[in-house]
Amino acid sequence: MHEDENADMSAAGSIDPLSLCRHGDAATLDRRALDRLRELDPHGRQGLLQRVLRTYVASLTAQLETIEAANGRGDVRQLRFTVHALKSSSAAVGALALSEGCAEIEHFLRDRERMPAAATIDALVTQGHAVLAAVGDILAA
Amino acid sequence: MSPATPSQAAEQASEPTRVLLADDDPVTLMVAAAALRDRGFTVREAASGQEALDALGEGLPDVIVLDAIMPGLDGFETCRQLRGMPGGEYVPVLMLTGLDDDASITRAYEAGATDFFVKTQQWTQQWSLLEGRLRYLLRAARTRHELERSKSKLARAQDLARMGSFDWRRQGGLVLSAEALRVFGLPLDGSLSVRGLLRMVPSEDRRVLVRMLRSTLEHGAVLTTDIPVTSDWYSGDHVVHVEAEPEFNDQGQMVGYTGVVQDVTDRRVAEDKIRHLANFDALTGLPNRRQLLWRAERALEMARRLGHQCALLLIDLDRFKNINDTLGHHSGDELLAEVSRRLRGCVRHSDQVLEAVYEGHGMGVRSHRSLEAVGRLGGDEFVALLPEVGDERDAERVAQRMLEVMREPLVVGGQECFVTASVGVAIYPRDGAGVADLMRNADVAMYSAKAAGRNAAALYGPQLAGRGREKLELETALHKAIERDELVLHYQPKIDVRGARLVGVEALMRWQRGGRLVPPGEFIPLAEETGLIVPISEWALAQAARQAGIWHRSFGFSESIAVNLPSRLFERGDLVDCIHQVVTAEGVPHRVIMLEITEDNLMRELQSVIPALHRLNEIGVEIAIDDFGTGYSSLSYLTTLPISELKIDRSFVRDLGISPQSSAVVTAIIALARSLGLRVVAEGVETLRQMEVLHRLGVGVMQGFLFSRPVSPVELELWLDQAMRGRGAPWIVPAQEGDPGAVRPRVLAGGD
């Protein structure tokens, strides 16, 4: 599936923003992922979920800024580290769509070693903000 | 913390496995750490490669998990650096890589990672996968560590055993392990070709070795051999043991050998030492009995095969016991060592340890010459083996040479002394077909040389058969008899029949040998022949003096005890001193000892004996002439000799009343004694009739079974007691009848 996507991307020369929107419920967090996190702290004594999500909010906020900055500078290396990290952390908290988006951009950067289309980055950032909002809701709940 | 810890920790449930986890993403780090802790690991989190390296300073973890992609120090570089840190080379490292990131996987291995783990999108939901991988990694690390340890143990063991392994390929040659190089005294980075190895082998062994190697390779046989190795850079000669097995390819062709080499020099030295100890006499360094008999067997085999004669010479030192007793054992040993040196100089002595190897050395036609040697059988007995003699004269010449080299005085313990030897010669095949026969017959011949006066060599001849050995046994036993107190003195009273009183006793020696009482006639001649008569006589003198003292205290005994001495004792300058010593030690006067010397003995050595007789007389020791009448005494000498008593030989007494000559001789002796003022004693009086005749002829003092057989000291006291009361003593009656006034039973002993 990834290879197909890679082929699409190489054919198009950019990432189709719509491909990010295929995950319609992009802003919602995967329940199973959250359950897994809860399992690691079954009685919530360590407040693990809260800590993870708060950390995620902090790092995501910073990472979105970094992404925009790197994009502005055309800093492929910086962008790659950031999406690599964001891919992991997003998967961990269940922001699977965002994680996948990061993975696609990471692949692209690794293979092409140039910046993807601006629209692709914008879409990722937009998605990131949506996730931020969703996480904020969970923390507030 | 040692690299041993990770594996051991993993074994022990009580000690959780420590994981160092490095990821630059705080969320991933936090979640992964929580997941691993949930599964029982202890986790140290590091937010960067650098932090991970720093964390190593706190102690090595059991396993390290590194995210490959990190800003700054990435996972690869972190891994590379940690591998260079002390202890870091053994810690298992798990690299986290992207899903289809083949390049990273390759790089991870290149950087020294132990394994990689692909982070799928779901990886944070599947912790058991990561856990499983970590557990596997720890187990592998433990196995690997154990392997390393056992490898280093093996290397250490090989090193200690001076052992190493090697591999030889038909194509590719010889490869030696570091330990094997050390065995050959080569530097660790050195190498050794087969050719080079052969160069280290002394040329005479090399040919044998090459032949053996060829044959082994040809047959694809197991290789087991000892190689003598010597080289300039190697200290001394070494022996390297090689053991190797062939290896074959699928077609069954031998392609090489693999095996071990071991420096067995020490073992060989020890073996040689043991072999030497087992084959050579420690005191003299000569081949011992075992080695000599072995050589003799080989020499006989060769003689049988080649049809020549060989000779065995048995050499026994004369009177060695005297020397040992006089000078002490230490000097005795010194003397034996010197004698050994002289004897070995008389033959082409070979010191080689000869044993099974002998056969392997390719016997040349004359190789049996190397068997020639002088060996020590034990004590003062030596054997010379002459593996080839032309005839008996060859052997005799060697024997004569041996007697000659003994003539030079020996200096032992700072004292000059002389020693002679008697040599017996037996020739193969004439005097025996086997070693045992030859030894026995050489022994017989040697004894005949001793009997003929010692310091001589004798060839074996059938006329000698059956003589030496019994004597040897008897002699050995007699030696021990003194040490074991097997000798005893019995006493026979001398009675003055006119007064029916005891006027003295004669001491007669008995040997209690294994429950039997051996009469003197059976062992005194041998004692004289072997020289043992000297210590035996000295013992007898001391014993007699002691008994005189005991009886004196017991019943006032103050007569003399007559001790028989051979003339050679009189020749010794120290006889007077000896008697003085023994009587002084017992606190009895000199006159309690009387000495008897046979007429024969006296006349034979008259000139050398006379001075001693005078000196003995001066100190109060009386001399009696025993067996008088049988010899050819020069009567004129008798007048000048300081003697006190003549003892008429028992043969005359026995024939009294049967042959008129006997009474004539007795009458003549009495007349002679009277004219010289000597006492006369009749020996061997067994009947009352003999007593009466003697009495009539004028003999007053008698000795014989009629009165008492020779008895033990205790029995003698009992006898005295009985005789005093006149019970069971028929001889008292005629004496009383003859001269009733002389009967003084109460003063039977200790009389005037």
Interface residues (C-beta under 8 A of the other chain):
Chain A: H2 E3 R32 A33 R36 L37 E39 L40 D41 Q46 L48 R51 V52 T55 Y56 A58 S59 R80 F81 H84 A85 L86 K87 S88 S89 A91 A92 V93 L96 S99 E100 A103 E106 R110
Chain B: D23 D24 D25 P26 V27 T28 M30 V31 A34 A35 D38 D67 I69 M70 P71 G98 L99 D100 D101 K119 Q121 Q122 W123 T124 Q125
